[in-house]
């Protein structure tokens, strides 16, 4: 499906509760998104394949294929922002959701205004490097390279398969490789300010990025934050 020069942003809502599905649909439509909804995991995956959305809201407690598995399958197909929405608030669900590629997490009950605010923050957040995003702009740190124009990241000649959030996190660190970035700095730069969640979201995404980079590229500065370093050969 091709988009015009002034493309409307699209959303897919995957939620088995009809009332909540309608609530989310109205909330996203009110901020200008074109919304497609689905009530099951398989239908949601099919909708993502068909619509090519900019953002997906995903219920964790879906029947049949649960939201964790749906998130994994969606992430293989798209770099859309994924917001998990669920009544299951225990920490393991939160961490599992983020480790499968979700960008944010909201607990039921939630305010439609909060959902709108989070989606708007995602769309306007200053993705690192895009302010000076001219063709050919590249960030390099040792064997790591980020092509800002193409939004692609490489380790030596191997392309890294990063989610949007992982890409933005890596770029934020590479723009100031010798500076320690606090968790609050990264929250503001990537998720927007004010941020209503805790800093654990940064820790989970740093862990995911660290695994994909291999080696010890990201150093944890205990009690402060993170900085890049060149791993020992």
VONUPA-821905 format. One line per field, with one value per residue: y, z, x of N, C-alpha, C in turn. Coordinates in Angstrom, 3 decimals, decimal comma, m for minus. Each point is the difference from the previous one (the first is absolute). Layout:
n.v	Y ... $
n.w	Z ... $
n.u	X ... $
ca.v	Y ... $
ca.w	Z ... $
ca.u	X ... $
c.v	Y ... $
c.w	Z ... $
c.u	X ... $
# end
This chain:
n.v	m1,188 0,841 0,853 0,987 1,170 0,184 m1,019 m0,636 0,285 m1,243 m0,554 m1,039 m0,225 m0,738 m0,246 m0,995 0,962 m0,191 0,202 m0,710 m0,947 0,233 m0,066 m0,984 m0,610 0,396 m0,428 m1,026 m0,263 0,339 m0,677 m0,405 m1,095 m0,716 m0,486 m1,111 m0,707 m0,787 m1,116 m0,529 m0,822 m1,106 0,519 0,198 m1,175 m0,526 0,719 m0,355 m1,227 0,193 0,544 m0,696 m0,229 1,187 m0,426 m0,885 m0,100 m0,645 m0,663 m0,085 0,107 m0,159 m0,458 m1,261 0,851 m0,066 1,132 m0,776 m1,102 0,676 0,533 m1,205 m0,483 0,968 m0,132 m1,242 0,641 0,715 1,252 m0,220 1,132 m0,729 0,220 m0,660 m0,454 m0,033 m0,920 m0,695 0,405 m1,302 0,133 m1,305 0,309 1,007 m0,731 m1,045 0,896 0,668 m1,179 m0,084 1,213 m0,087 1,156 m0,381 0,317 m0,280 0,326 m0,976 0,905 0,641 1,169 0,198 1,022 m0,909 m0,855 0,999 0,363 m1,272 m0,175 1,150 m0,387 m1,191 0,605 0,746 m1,149 0,746 m0,775 m0,560 1,136 m0,051 0,767 m0,781 m0,514 0,198 m0,167 m1,164 0,564 m0,173 m0,829 0,121 m1,188 m0,050 m1,223 0,906 m0,076 1,245 m0,429 1,302 0,189 m1,178 0,559 m0,258 m1,087 0,103 m1,242 0,707 m1,086 m0,374 m0,017 0,906 m1,020 1,319 0,027 0,752 m0,514 m1,205 0,291 0,538 m1,060 m0,821 0,657 0,005 m1,248 m0,256 0,824 m0,622 m0,657 1,151 0,422 0,039 m0,811 0,853 m0,815 1,068 0,186 m1,315 0,013 1,150 m0,455 m1,163 0,047 1,122 1,271 m0,093 m0,914 m0,709 m0,708 m1,137 0,098 m0,974 0,842 0,921 m0,538 m0,230 1,198 0,511 m0,842 0,324 1,304 m0,145 m0,807 0,930 0,901 m0,857 m0,703 0,803 0,308 m0,471 1,012 m0,736 1,261 m0,782 0,007 m0,009 m0,840 0,414 m0,617 0,398 m1,170 0,005 m1,130 m0,631 0,056 $
n.w	0,000 m1,019 0,482 0,108 m0,627 0,331 0,277 0,165 1,242 0,099 0,563 0,657 0,363 0,838 0,162 0,910 0,896 m0,412 1,282 0,444 m0,899 0,288 1,296 m0,236 m0,752 0,857 1,012 m0,764 m0,306 1,272 m0,048 m0,874 0,757 m1,029 0,612 0,084 0,293 0,991 0,108 m0,920 0,530 m0,566 0,349 1,195 m0,042 m0,466 0,957 0,815 m0,510 0,131 1,214 0,467 1,268 0,562 0,551 0,943 0,399 1,022 0,118 1,224 0,518 m1,216 m0,431 0,149 m0,904 1,069 0,690 0,876 m0,377 0,105 1,115 0,336 m0,385 0,674 1,011 m0,407 0,005 1,108 m0,248 m0,176 0,601 1,041 0,351 1,034 m0,070 1,334 0,525 m0,640 1,231 0,205 0,642 0,155 0,032 0,815 0,652 0,053 0,251 0,808 0,517 m0,270 0,421 1,086 m0,348 0,393 1,185 m0,150 1,237 m0,068 0,352 m1,135 m0,038 m0,806 0,861 0,945 m0,552 m0,200 1,244 0,326 m0,750 0,379 1,227 m0,338 m0,538 1,098 0,621 0,475 m1,021 0,723 m0,343 0,170 1,018 m0,136 m0,350 m0,399 m1,284 0,430 0,892 0,665 0,961 0,507 0,551 m0,186 0,242 0,804 m0,842 0,065 m0,997 0,314 m1,214 0,106 1,166 m0,264 0,727 0,146 0,149 m0,280 m0,734 1,225 m0,697 0,946 0,359 0,041 1,115 m0,201 1,127 m0,375 m1,219 0,546 0,780 m0,975 m0,768 1,020 0,230 m1,292 0,219 1,169 m0,739 0,324 m0,228 1,305 m0,582 0,776 0,826 0,782 m0,371 0,098 1,162 0,290 m0,405 0,546 1,253 0,093 0,251 1,126 0,600 m0,139 m0,804 0,447 0,541 0,534 m0,648 0,495 1,203 m0,257 m0,558 0,993 0,811 m0,638 0,030 1,250 0,078 m0,674 0,785 1,009 0,739 0,498 m0,932 0,793 0,609 1,040 0,204 0,968 0,130 m1,246 m0,846 m1,260 m0,502 m1,189 m0,264 m0,405 m0,315 0,971 m0,821 $
n.u	0,840 m0,094 0,882 m0,872 0,223 m1,282 0,773 m1,145 0,305 0,455 m1,053 0,494 m1,247 0,726 m1,287 m0,134 0,176 m1,255 m0,321 1,031 m0,287 m1,274 0,305 0,864 m0,907 m0,943 0,772 0,349 m1,265 m0,240 1,153 m0,928 m0,034 0,375 m1,082 0,721 m1,085 0,432 m0,716 0,804 0,910 m0,514 m1,189 0,576 0,610 m1,137 m0,597 0,976 m0,085 m1,314 0,001 1,058 m0,358 m0,250 m1,139 0,286 m1,270 0,518 m1,137 0,480 m1,238 0,490 m1,168 0,281 0,419 0,793 m0,087 0,666 m0,662 m1,146 0,519 0,442 m1,172 m0,628 0,855 m0,238 m1,182 0,180 0,391 m1,309 m0,358 0,333 m1,272 0,487 m1,245 0,058 m0,776 0,926 0,168 0,094 1,128 m0,224 m1,303 0,275 0,896 m0,843 m0,945 0,808 0,334 m1,288 0,328 m0,780 m0,572 m1,199 m0,513 m1,294 m0,349 m0,907 m0,900 m0,222 0,589 m1,049 m0,049 0,232 m0,858 m0,849 0,276 m0,087 m1,073 m0,525 0,379 m0,482 m1,046 0,044 0,289 0,960 m0,290 0,925 0,586 m1,324 0,365 1,085 m1,147 1,224 m0,203 0,422 m0,815 1,134 m0,366 1,228 0,019 1,323 m0,465 m0,583 m1,024 m0,480 m0,749 0,088 0,485 0,612 0,342 1,295 0,203 1,323 0,403 1,114 m0,110 m0,305 m1,146 m0,296 m0,742 m0,139 m0,700 m1,084 m0,465 0,394 m0,471 m1,078 m0,026 0,324 m0,850 m0,852 0,379 m0,136 m0,995 0,067 0,906 0,594 m1,228 m0,152 m0,860 m0,644 m0,614 0,003 1,290 0,182 m0,636 0,598 1,189 m0,348 m0,421 0,686 m0,292 m0,712 0,757 m1,106 0,767 0,517 1,216 m0,759 m0,816 0,832 m0,026 m1,282 m0,211 0,715 m0,639 m1,124 0,323 0,364 m1,050 m0,664 0,593 m0,113 0,828 0,900 m0,888 m0,941 0,577 m0,351 m0,315 0,387 m1,336 0,509 0,612 0,193 1,075 0,424 0,493 1,272 m0,645 0,621 1,014 $
ca.v	1,188 1,163 1,177 1,217 0,916 0,390 m1,261 m0,063 m1,025 m1,119 m0,782 m1,257 m0,262 m1,429 m0,025 m0,890 0,621 0,914 1,365 0,601 0,160 1,201 1,141 0,285 0,437 1,395 0,838 0,173 0,725 1,409 0,700 0,000 m1,256 m0,896 m1,155 m1,322 m0,742 m1,458 m0,532 m1,189 0,106 m0,225 1,100 1,157 m0,191 0,219 1,429 0,657 m0,299 0,686 1,448 0,617 1,111 0,752 m0,371 m1,128 m0,253 m1,454 m0,572 m1,125 m1,177 m0,452 m1,448 m0,726 0,487 1,122 1,214 m0,134 m0,652 0,900 1,057 m0,561 m0,194 1,323 0,653 m0,567 0,508 1,448 0,776 0,881 0,078 m0,940 0,301 m1,074 0,461 m1,222 0,039 m0,778 1,017 m0,515 0,407 m0,931 0,304 1,259 m0,229 m0,869 0,795 0,869 m0,806 m0,451 1,109 1,072 1,281 0,607 m0,922 0,690 m0,885 0,291 0,975 1,100 1,170 0,208 1,148 m0,466 m0,733 0,987 0,714 m0,884 m0,170 1,257 0,125 m0,882 0,549 1,254 m0,065 0,379 m1,158 0,456 0,156 0,410 1,449 0,309 m1,190 0,249 m1,210 m0,246 0,153 m1,291 m0,026 m1,148 m0,237 m1,272 m0,815 0,328 1,093 0,297 0,816 0,741 0,195 m1,254 m0,561 m1,364 m0,112 m1,088 m0,354 m0,319 0,000 m0,726 0,870 m0,371 0,025 0,694 0,655 1,458 0,490 m0,388 0,873 1,335 m0,093 m0,097 1,277 0,961 m0,278 0,237 1,425 0,480 m1,288 0,070 0,570 m0,914 0,372 m0,508 m0,630 1,078 0,601 m0,874 0,036 1,247 0,055 m1,042 m0,208 1,266 0,497 m0,860 m1,430 m0,451 m1,313 m0,027 m0,103 m1,388 m0,127 0,221 m1,142 m1,139 0,230 m0,060 m1,419 m0,561 0,553 m0,550 m1,360 0,051 0,546 m0,922 0,686 0,912 1,355 0,900 m0,129 0,521 0,800 m0,345 1,092 1,199 m0,268 m0,820 0,629 m0,958 m0,229 m0,927 m1,237 m0,454 m0,978 $
ca.w	0,000 m0,121 0,713 m0,753 0,462 1,354 0,470 1,303 0,839 0,185 1,229 0,126 1,379 0,194 1,324 m0,075 0,683 m0,967 0,520 0,040 m1,392 m0,504 0,711 m0,583 m1,377 0,034 0,501 m1,053 m1,107 0,389 m0,235 m1,429 m0,556 m0,701 0,891 m0,317 1,254 m0,068 1,311 0,282 m0,399 m1,434 m0,770 0,211 m0,806 m1,393 m0,183 m0,063 m1,315 m1,029 0,182 0,204 0,901 0,692 1,404 0,317 1,399 0,074 1,282 0,370 0,343 m1,102 m0,025 m1,052 m0,032 0,930 m0,505 m0,084 m1,269 m1,072 m0,083 m0,672 m1,429 m0,605 m0,073 m1,141 m1,229 m0,042 1,043 0,613 1,453 0,604 1,376 0,612 0,906 0,689 1,406 0,726 0,320 0,685 m0,650 m1,017 m1,238 m0,510 m0,569 m1,166 m1,086 m0,554 m0,621 m1,306 m0,952 0,287 0,311 1,168 0,736 0,761 0,804 0,107 m0,887 m0,412 m0,528 m1,432 m0,180 0,212 m1,208 m1,049 0,314 m0,240 m1,448 m0,532 0,410 m0,867 m1,344 m0,054 0,770 m0,840 m0,260 m0,051 m1,300 m1,080 m0,154 m1,002 m0,828 m1,399 m0,664 0,197 1,401 0,596 1,297 0,070 1,285 m0,169 m1,066 m0,150 m0,936 m0,188 m1,172 0,420 m1,122 m0,268 1,283 0,078 0,890 m0,398 0,743 m1,113 m1,217 0,290 0,417 1,246 m0,120 1,204 0,028 m0,023 1,282 0,108 m0,897 0,582 1,178 m0,475 m0,597 1,093 0,638 m0,938 m0,240 1,062 0,448 1,203 1,072 0,649 m0,165 1,112 m0,404 m0,208 m1,295 m1,066 0,037 m0,602 m1,410 m0,823 0,307 0,195 1,370 1,130 m0,169 1,182 0,413 0,708 m0,829 m0,398 m1,445 m0,579 0,327 m0,837 m1,384 m0,036 0,020 m1,327 m0,942 0,339 m0,548 m1,462 m0,380 0,308 0,615 1,100 m0,559 0,901 1,381 1,036 1,035 1,113 0,676 m0,851 m1,306 m0,970 m1,035 m0,934 0,044 m1,014 0,706 m0,186 m1,092 $
ca.u	m0,840 0,848 m0,435 0,171 1,025 m0,367 m0,575 m0,645 0,582 m0,915 0,109 m0,726 m0,393 m0,254 m0,626 m1,155 m1,137 m0,604 m0,111 1,332 0,412 m0,667 0,583 1,315 m0,227 m0,443 1,091 1,000 m0,636 m0,124 1,264 0,283 0,491 m0,916 0,084 m0,528 m0,050 m0,113 m0,351 0,797 1,391 0,200 m0,570 0,857 1,206 m0,404 m0,247 1,308 0,564 m0,777 m0,106 1,309 m0,323 1,040 m0,077 m0,883 m0,303 m0,110 m0,410 0,858 m0,781 m0,844 m0,256 0,709 1,383 0,021 0,608 1,454 0,326 m0,425 1,006 1,181 m0,268 m0,153 1,305 0,711 m0,577 m0,125 0,677 m0,994 m0,018 m0,940 m0,380 m0,759 m1,056 m0,395 m0,377 1,003 0,993 1,182 1,239 0,469 m0,705 0,541 1,315 m0,153 m0,542 1,022 1,031 m0,451 0,039 m0,955 0,621 m0,617 m0,845 m1,033 m0,827 m1,428 m0,650 0,861 m0,682 0,214 0,895 1,372 0,364 0,243 1,238 1,146 0,142 0,516 1,401 0,774 0,101 0,763 1,226 1,131 0,830 1,378 0,630 m0,879 0,007 1,020 m0,076 0,301 0,466 1,408 0,384 0,321 0,664 0,899 0,676 0,670 m0,576 m1,415 m0,296 m1,421 m0,332 m1,177 m0,915 m0,722 m0,429 0,513 1,150 0,882 1,209 0,877 m0,815 m1,243 m1,089 m0,650 m1,455 m0,434 m1,310 0,119 0,496 1,407 0,745 0,062 0,849 1,380 0,386 0,166 1,284 1,104 0,192 0,883 0,512 0,820 m0,814 m0,939 m1,409 m0,794 m1,258 m0,970 0,340 m0,482 m1,457 m0,449 0,380 m0,613 m1,408 m0,675 m0,090 0,327 m0,224 m0,730 0,473 1,266 1,197 0,231 m0,185 1,320 0,851 m0,386 0,414 1,460 0,338 m0,276 0,976 1,317 0,065 0,102 1,298 1,066 1,128 m0,297 m0,057 m0,721 0,461 m0,878 0,648 m0,888 m0,676 m0,102 m0,600 0,712 0,794 0,597 1,430 0,456 0,368 1,364 0,130 $
c.v	1,248 1,187 1,233 0,879 0,461 m1,181 0,167 m1,102 m1,054 m0,729 m1,301 m0,243 m1,474 m0,183 m0,838 0,562 1,082 1,438 0,697 0,221 1,266 1,255 0,389 0,516 1,464 0,922 0,271 0,740 1,495 0,774 m0,200 m1,287 m0,749 m1,362 m1,238 m0,812 m1,489 m0,519 m1,255 0,235 m0,221 1,119 1,265 m0,077 0,250 1,477 0,770 m0,225 0,803 1,514 0,697 1,216 0,717 m0,357 m1,132 0,012 m1,466 m0,444 m1,209 m1,280 m0,445 m1,500 m0,656 0,349 1,207 1,159 m0,074 m0,603 0,866 1,105 m0,492 m0,086 1,346 0,659 m0,531 0,632 1,524 0,650 1,027 0,048 m0,968 0,397 m1,167 0,585 m1,229 0,241 m0,768 0,886 m0,545 0,213 m0,948 0,240 1,255 m0,237 m0,895 0,792 0,862 m0,794 m0,535 1,139 1,075 1,264 0,634 m0,985 0,819 m1,017 0,444 0,143 1,150 1,128 0,099 1,174 m0,399 m0,782 0,961 0,711 m0,866 m0,206 1,272 0,190 m0,890 0,628 1,270 m0,086 0,212 m1,177 0,447 0,053 0,545 1,516 0,419 m1,133 0,345 m1,271 m0,151 0,191 m1,376 0,212 m1,265 m0,061 m1,374 m0,752 0,289 1,183 0,153 0,927 0,719 0,176 m1,215 m0,613 m1,478 m0,001 m1,248 m0,230 m0,604 0,019 m0,708 0,977 m0,565 0,145 0,562 0,465 1,509 0,520 m0,353 0,867 1,391 0,035 m0,058 1,340 1,062 m0,194 0,349 1,480 0,632 m1,205 0,047 0,523 m1,076 0,543 m0,586 m0,661 1,065 0,716 m0,816 m0,057 1,236 0,019 m0,954 m0,154 1,292 0,363 0,789 m1,454 m0,551 m1,374 0,096 m0,181 m1,438 m0,191 0,210 m1,225 m1,204 0,193 0,018 m1,455 m0,664 0,470 m0,599 m1,404 0,025 0,540 m1,039 0,761 0,964 1,440 0,990 m0,271 0,598 0,752 m0,065 1,240 1,236 m0,311 m0,849 0,863 m1,066 m0,175 m0,976 m1,279 m0,404 m1,067 m1,326 $
c.w	0,000 0,741 m0,833 0,614 1,427 0,658 1,379 0,803 0,319 1,300 m0,160 1,486 0,113 1,430 m0,083 0,700 m0,903 0,480 0,018 m1,414 m0,595 0,643 m0,614 m1,422 m0,045 0,438 m1,093 m1,210 0,298 m0,177 m1,435 m0,599 m0,714 0,670 m0,612 1,291 m0,253 1,410 0,369 m0,459 m1,494 m0,868 0,143 m0,831 m1,470 m0,272 m0,106 m1,363 m1,093 0,055 0,030 0,921 0,527 1,479 0,163 1,502 0,110 1,411 0,299 0,201 m1,082 0,103 m1,131 0,018 0,920 m0,564 m0,122 m1,341 m1,184 m0,195 m0,725 m1,506 m0,722 m0,181 m1,138 m1,311 m0,120 1,080 0,605 1,510 0,533 1,453 0,532 1,005 0,694 1,435 0,852 0,256 0,678 m0,858 m1,112 m1,323 m0,640 m0,699 m1,230 m1,195 m0,651 m0,700 m1,363 m1,006 0,222 0,400 1,268 0,574 0,801 0,725 m0,026 1,477 m0,315 m0,539 m1,506 m0,272 0,209 m1,214 m1,128 0,223 m0,305 m1,496 m0,627 0,348 m0,866 m1,364 m0,062 0,710 m0,904 m0,228 m0,211 m1,421 m1,063 m0,173 m1,042 m1,001 m1,469 m0,598 0,205 1,425 0,624 1,352 0,076 1,395 m0,075 m1,187 m0,239 m0,944 m0,128 m1,188 0,316 m1,124 m0,263 1,268 0,104 0,863 m0,372 1,065 m1,012 m1,273 0,191 0,454 1,255 m0,160 1,293 m0,122 m0,060 1,283 0,190 m0,897 0,614 1,224 m0,406 m0,552 1,070 0,690 m0,919 m0,274 1,057 0,646 1,279 1,203 0,589 m0,182 1,167 m0,535 m0,272 m1,319 m1,144 m0,033 m0,720 m1,502 m0,859 0,256 0,231 1,466 0,152 m0,277 1,270 0,483 0,740 m0,959 m0,425 m1,500 m0,719 0,213 m0,879 m1,428 m0,143 0,000 m1,348 m1,017 0,248 m0,574 m1,509 m0,466 0,169 0,610 1,075 m0,506 0,956 1,433 0,940 1,029 1,209 0,682 m0,840 m1,309 m0,857 m0,885 m0,892 0,295 m1,102 0,693 m0,310 m1,085 0,535 $
c.u	0,883 m0,600 0,273 1,050 m0,284 m0,721 m0,630 0,675 m1,051 0,281 m0,764 m0,242 m0,361 m0,481 m1,261 m1,233 m0,581 m0,075 1,355 0,527 m0,612 0,578 1,344 m0,153 m0,409 1,138 1,034 m0,566 m0,067 1,299 0,483 0,514 m1,119 0,129 m0,646 0,031 m0,152 m0,237 0,783 1,434 0,222 m0,562 0,840 1,267 m0,312 m0,235 1,308 0,637 m0,691 0,129 1,348 m0,132 1,236 0,041 m1,011 m0,260 m0,398 m0,372 0,869 m0,797 m0,950 m0,265 0,777 1,475 0,065 0,819 1,507 0,399 m0,415 1,028 1,246 m0,226 m0,143 1,362 0,846 m0,444 0,042 0,849 m0,953 0,187 m1,061 m0,224 m0,813 m0,985 m0,569 m0,432 1,002 1,208 1,248 1,249 0,429 m0,698 0,557 1,340 m0,072 m0,507 1,051 1,090 m0,425 m0,082 m1,030 0,745 m0,548 m1,006 m0,997 m0,867 m1,458 m0,358 0,957 m0,859 0,243 0,935 1,460 0,485 0,314 1,327 1,218 0,228 0,559 1,471 0,893 0,223 0,848 1,342 1,190 0,931 1,431 0,529 m0,903 m0,055 1,014 0,066 0,169 0,565 1,499 0,468 0,196 0,656 0,834 0,608 0,622 m0,583 m1,471 m0,170 m1,501 m0,148 m1,303 m1,004 m0,859 m0,585 0,379 1,257 0,798 1,074 0,948 m0,863 m1,335 m1,080 m0,648 m1,506 m0,579 m1,440 0,214 0,622 1,468 0,873 0,177 0,895 1,474 0,474 0,218 1,341 1,172 0,235 0,910 0,680 0,833 m0,777 m0,907 m1,415 m0,776 m1,262 m1,055 0,260 m0,595 m1,521 m0,525 0,262 m0,809 m1,490 m0,770 m0,109 m1,287 m0,340 m0,623 0,456 1,322 1,165 0,290 m0,158 1,325 0,879 m0,317 0,479 1,520 0,451 m0,220 1,027 1,379 0,153 0,180 1,356 1,100 1,177 m0,446 0,007 m0,659 0,442 m1,037 0,832 m0,926 m0,566 m0,199 m0,716 0,906 0,895 0,590 1,479 0,356 0,446 1,436 0,045 0,521 $
# end
